[in-house]
Amino acid sequence: MRQVLWGALALGFVGGVALSSCSSGPTNLCNSKNVKCDSSLICDPSDGVCKCGGRGGVVCPDQWVCDPVSNTCKSTLCATVDCSAKIGTSCDVVDGTCKCGGTGGKVCSASEVCDPNAKQCKPAIDCNSKACPRNQVCDTSTGACKCGESICDAGAFCSVAGTNDQKACIESLCATVQCPGDGVTACDPNDGICKCNGVVCLSGEACACPAGSDGGVDGGSCEATARVCVPGSACASPHCDGGTTCDPADGQCKCGGPGGPLCAADQLCALTPAPACQGGAQCTLPDGGPKLCEGGTSCNPENGICTCGGLGGTVCPAATNTDPAYICVQIPNGQQSCKRPCDVRSPDCPTGTYCYFDSEAVTPAAYCSAPTGTSQEGDACIHATDCFANNPPKSLDCNGVSLGQAGICREYCDVATGNQGCTQVPRPQTCNQISGAPAGFGYCQPQ
């Protein structure tokens, strides 16, 4: 009987343990840690952390609060941000900054304004409604009319010259123009031509007040904005030719009409880009000596300008803040072109071009050029720009080339550094002065 009783007690004990074990379940850390959350947060029982959304929810970052309705975190960074001073912008909830486009948008620069419809920053200055003088372009950041990168002074003219259409401010085209009639006509700074209320009077016409006014045909006291071109007495009998037009002020044939230059008997009238007399002794100085030009250029006998090629040549670009003045290079076949000068020891050529010393040029010079060949170190070459190394990309000297005789591609070096400027593998090399080149321009000669 005792054995039966003890067995029943033992069985009950084991069963009790089993029942207790099955009913325990996962531990609720919120209860065990007695976690108290703010009204908008719910404790996650898996880790005991107050979260937006409770179990499986998120912890809101600093300055973000939980919306208990949507169980999502919302930023408070924009609560006190006022974007009214920055028209078109709205607050970015991520960083509290006024941006064009709001959250995820862009902060406009000082020279830009926000277009809220397009959600884009646009130039603060509307250049579409601003007219600039000839060859000048409106700068959208400042609204100023610019000639290239420069702002021309009042009365100056923006000139375009050179093979690269380089722009530069020059003295006004009207600086040396004397318009006839004591203010009756005015010089147009865009082309240097004297005009009557903006119009060029034809041969036989004068700039005068309209018919019926007190001024009569050849003058008058009306405003300049009221003047028109009318038949004049001094040009009653047209007699001009060769591109010239009669000036009613004196009856003489002028290049470009009233106010234009009076060409000499041995000169021609050229009407573009501005009226000018060409030909004659343009390349002769007042003392009788010839006009000398620099940089390989020569004097154009038509206008006295130093050009690359002389008559019919090109004006090489002048020096700028970033580039030196271009030089005129002539090769044996007579072809001439403006080139950017350089130093083979420390080249600074534009992308895609490399520095070459051309011993074949009529006046040997170093200039920037795109390579015309792929001859490697030790290969034969017939032109200065035939030699080019790929690894790393660099120009090589076509050493010893001359008319009718090929040269050999060699690396450039600085004579001042000695042999250290040449690679010594796989065999030693010496740095020698290039014949006919500026002092210090060297080439590497294998020993």
Stockholm file with secondary structure:
# STOCKHOLM 1.0

chainA/1-447         MRQVLWGALALGFVGGVALSSCSSGPTNLCNSKNVKCDSSLICDPSDGVCKCGGRGGVVCPDQWVCDPVSNTCKSTLCATVDCSAKIGTSCDVVDGTCKCGGTGGKVCSASEVCDPNAKQCKPAIDCNSKACPRNQVCDTSTGACKCGESICDAGAFCSVAGTNDQKACIESLCATVQCPGDGVTACDPNDGICKCNGVVCLSGEACACPAGSDGGVDGGSCEATARVCVPGSACASPHCDGGTTCDPADGQCKCGGPGGPLCAADQLCALTPAPACQGGAQCTLPDGGPKLCEGGTSCNPENGICTCGGLGGTVCPAATNTDPAYICVQIPNGQQSCKRPCDVRSPDCPTGTYCYFDSEAVTPAAYCSAPTGTSQEGDACIHATDCFANNPPKSLDCNGVSLGQAGICREYCDVATGNQGCTQVPRPQTCNQISGAPAGFGYCQPQ
#=GR chainA/1-447 SS CHHHHHHHHHHHHHHHHHHHHHTCCSCCHHHHTTCCCCTTCEEETTTTEEEBTSTTCBCCCTTEEEETTTTEEEECTTTTCCCTTSTTCEECTTTCCEEBTSTTCBCCCTTEEEETTTTEEEESSCGGGCCCCTTCEECTTTCCEEBTTBCCCTTCEEEEETTTTEEEEESCTTTTCCCSTTTTSEEETTTTEEEBTTBCCCTTEEEECCTTSTTCSSCCSSCGGGCEEEECSTTSSCCCCTTEEEETTTTEEEETSTTCCCCCTTEEEECSSSCEEEESSTTBCTTSCBCCCSTTCEECTTTCCEEBTSTTCBCCCCCCSSSCCCEEEECTTSCEEEECBCCTTSCCCCTTCEEEEESSSSSCEEEEECCSCCBCTTCEESSGGGBEEETTEEECEEETCBTTBCEEEECEEEGGGGGGGSCCSSSCEEEEECTTSCTTEEEEEEC
#=GC SS_cons         CHHHHHHHHHHHHHHHHHHHHHTCCSCCHHHHTTCCCCTTCEEETTTTEEEBTSTTCBCCCTTEEEETTTTEEEECTTTTCCCTTSTTCEECTTTCCEEBTSTTCBCCCTTEEEETTTTEEEESSCGGGCCCCTTCEECTTTCCEEBTTBCCCTTCEEEEETTTTEEEEESCTTTTCCCSTTTTSEEETTTTEEEBTTBCCCTTEEEECCTTSTTCSSCCSSCGGGCEEEECSTTSSCCCCTTEEEETTTTEEEETSTTCCCCCTTEEEECSSSCEEEESSTTBCTTSCBCCCSTTCEECTTTCCEEBTSTTCBCCCCCCSSSCCCEEEECTTSCEEEECBCCTTSCCCCTTCEEEEESSSSSCEEEEECCSCCBCTTCEESSGGGBEEETTEEECEEETCBTTBCEEEECEEEGGGGGGGSCCSSSCEEEEECTTSCTTEEEEEEC
//
